[in-house]
Amino acid sequence: MWPRIMEVMLGLWLVLSPLIFRLEPGDLALIVNHLVYGAATAVAALIAIRVRFLRVVTIAIGLWLIGYGYVAGGYPGPGGYLNLIVIGVLLCALGLIPTDCLVPTHSWREYYASQRRE
């Protein structure tokens, strides 16, 4: 469950990023991107706690953030665009980790249960 909690925190970071990086009102597309995809990340991560395949949505959001930050920001990009790239990479990495990654596999649980019975 910890990867989904980290994704929620990254989503909240994206929502707060326009205030932290003090983005100009002229960067409306960047601000909207932070707010919309930050909220979508947090909501998708919360739902992915119960619906396992929804991790794919988090990976898709991460890929979008990487692409948008790279294409729209240029090189070297301003802080707001680099933030999108870093958060996108983290979301893609966390999206690959299953929600129940700390729970042993079914065969291990059966083995340990059989050892207790003996």
C-alpha positions as CSV (number, residue, x, y, z in Angstrom):
1,M,0.0,0.0,0.0
2,W,2.9,2.3,0.5
3,P,3.4,3.0,-3.2
4,R,-0.1,4.3,-3.5
5,I,0.4,6.6,-0.5
6,M,3.5,8.0,-2.1
7,E,1.6,8.6,-5.3
8,V,-1.1,10.5,-3.3
9,M,1.7,12.6,-1.8
10,L,3.2,13.3,-5.2
11,G,-0.2,14.3,-6.5
12,L,-0.6,16.8,-3.6
13,W,2.9,18.1,-4.3
14,L,1.8,18.7,-7.9
15,V,-1.2,20.6,-6.7
16,L,0.9,22.8,-4.4
17,S,3.7,23.3,-6.9
18,P,2.4,26.4,-8.6
19,L,2.5,28.2,-5.2
20,I,5.9,26.8,-4.4
21,F,7.6,27.6,-7.7
22,R,5.7,31.0,-7.9
23,L,4.6,30.4,-11.5
24,E,3.5,33.5,-13.4
25,P,-0.1,33.9,-14.4
26,G,1.1,33.8,-18.0
27,D,2.0,30.2,-17.5
28,L,-1.7,29.2,-17.4
29,A,-1.2,25.9,-19.2
30,L,1.6,24.9,-16.8
31,I,-0.5,25.8,-13.8
32,V,-3.6,23.9,-15.1
33,N,-1.4,20.9,-15.9
34,H,0.0,20.9,-12.3
35,L,-3.5,21.2,-10.8
36,V,-5.4,18.8,-13.0
37,Y,-2.8,16.0,-13.2
38,G,-2.0,16.4,-9.5
39,A,-5.6,15.9,-8.5
40,A,-6.0,13.1,-11.0
41,T,-2.9,11.4,-9.6
42,A,-4.1,11.6,-6.0
43,V,-7.6,10.3,-6.9
44,A,-6.3,7.5,-9.1
45,A,-3.8,6.4,-6.4
46,L,-6.5,6.3,-3.8
47,I,-8.8,4.2,-6.0
48,A,-5.8,2.0,-7.0
49,I,-5.6,0.8,-3.4
50,R,-8.7,-1.3,-4.1
51,V,-8.7,-1.6,-7.9
52,R,-5.3,-3.1,-8.8
53,F,-5.2,-2.4,-12.5
54,L,-5.7,1.3,-12.0
55,R,-1.9,1.6,-11.5
56,V,-1.8,1.8,-15.3
57,V,-3.5,5.2,-15.0
58,T,-0.7,6.5,-12.7
59,I,1.9,5.3,-15.2
60,A,0.0,7.1,-18.0
61,I,-0.1,10.3,-16.0
62,G,3.6,10.0,-15.3
63,L,4.4,9.5,-19.0
64,W,2.2,12.6,-19.9
65,L,4.0,14.7,-17.3
66,I,7.4,13.6,-18.6
67,G,6.4,14.4,-22.2
68,Y,4.8,17.7,-21.4
69,G,7.7,18.9,-19.3
70,Y,10.2,17.9,-21.9
71,V,8.4,19.3,-24.9
72,A,6.9,22.5,-23.5
73,G,9.8,23.3,-21.2
74,G,12.7,23.1,-23.5
75,Y,16.3,22.5,-22.3
76,P,17.2,23.5,-19.7
77,G,13.7,24.1,-18.6
78,P,12.4,26.3,-15.8
79,G,11.8,24.8,-12.4
80,G,8.1,24.1,-13.0
81,Y,8.7,22.0,-16.1
82,L,11.6,20.1,-14.5
83,N,9.3,19.4,-11.6
84,L,6.9,17.7,-14.0
85,I,9.6,15.5,-15.4
86,V,10.9,14.4,-12.0
87,I,7.4,13.7,-10.6
88,G,6.5,11.9,-13.9
89,V,9.6,9.6,-13.5
90,L,8.7,8.9,-9.9
91,L,5.1,8.1,-10.8
92,C,6.1,5.7,-13.5
93,A,8.5,3.9,-11.1
94,L,5.9,3.7,-8.3
95,G,3.2,2.6,-10.7
96,L,5.2,-0.5,-11.4
97,I,5.2,-1.6,-7.8
98,P,2.1,-3.7,-6.8
99,T,-0.1,-2.4,-4.0
100,D,0.4,-5.6,-1.9
101,C,4.1,-5.7,-2.5
102,L,4.8,-6.5,1.2
103,V,2.4,-9.5,1.3
104,P,4.0,-12.9,0.6
105,T,2.9,-14.8,-2.4
106,H,0.1,-17.4,-2.1
107,S,2.5,-20.4,-2.3
108,W,4.6,-18.9,0.5
109,R,1.6,-18.4,2.7
110,E,0.5,-22.0,2.1
111,Y,3.9,-23.2,3.0
112,Y,4.1,-21.3,6.2
113,A,0.5,-22.4,7.1
114,S,1.5,-26.0,6.6
115,Q,4.6,-25.6,8.8
116,R,2.5,-24.2,11.6
117,R,0.1,-27.3,11.5
118,E,2.9,-29.8,11.9
